[in-house]
Amino acid sequence: MFRDPRLRKNGSFAINYLPVVLVMSTTRRMSYRALAFLVCLASTASALPARATVDAYLPYYVPVRALQTDDICLEQRTMWAELGIPPASQMEALTAPAYVYRLGGGQVDVNELSRAGGLVATYVDDRFDGDVLSYEMVLDVSALSAGHGTSLAGRTATVTTAKLYLLALGASLAAVSPRGYRLSLRFVGLPSQHGVAGTTLNATTRWPYTATSPLLLAYASELLNVDGSCR
């Protein structure tokens, strides 16, 4: 389980996020009690008992390949997070397996990011500017790039995976910050994009990504729901 890095030791923190279902657990890990309440969208403070952590069912999105058309779709999933910082939990969840039951038995990981492997996400900073979430992080794709190699097909696969991570995180941030988000994501280890089809993925951008960023919309148009089969 991923623990958000800035959960205060006294168990209190400020909440600015979309409603999530919370459960409380003491440090002695006694039986969980479902609190099942909605957290206010406005910036309010929630004081919790000392030595307590706050667990939450948190939405996030992963890229999943459709079975019939090979389309890539963003699918909403639910994680069990320990809050502090919801987007930091989402950042971590994007590279974790997302299993579905396959008829005949067995669980299959359908998360394209987890299946690709070689992604290392690092939290940098977060804050709220009014009601808008600003989130900053680094995604290291060096291991992924080394595994794919320097051929055109290998470099294309690395860049595509990096773009899918960006798109999935943008959708995830929108799920917990309905008033908008600003995402500063720095990529480390991107290969040469000479000859790679599609809009160039920059290691850094001058302005943060938002839900209406031209670059984000371009990546989505090129990679998501190309055949129109996503539900």
Buried (B, 14 or more C-beta within 10 A) or exposed (E): EBBBEEBEEEBBBEBBBBEBBBBBBBEEEEEEEEEEEEBEBEEEEBEBEEEBBBBBEBBBBBBBEBEEBEBBBBBEBEBEBBBBBBBBBBBBBBBBEBBEEEEEEEEEEBBBBBBBEBBBBEBEEBEBEEEBBBBBBBBBBBEBBBBBEEEEEBBBBBBBBBBBBBBBBBBBBBBBBEEBBBBBBBBEBBBEBEEBEBBEBEEEBEEBBBBEBEBBEBBBEEBBBEEEEBE
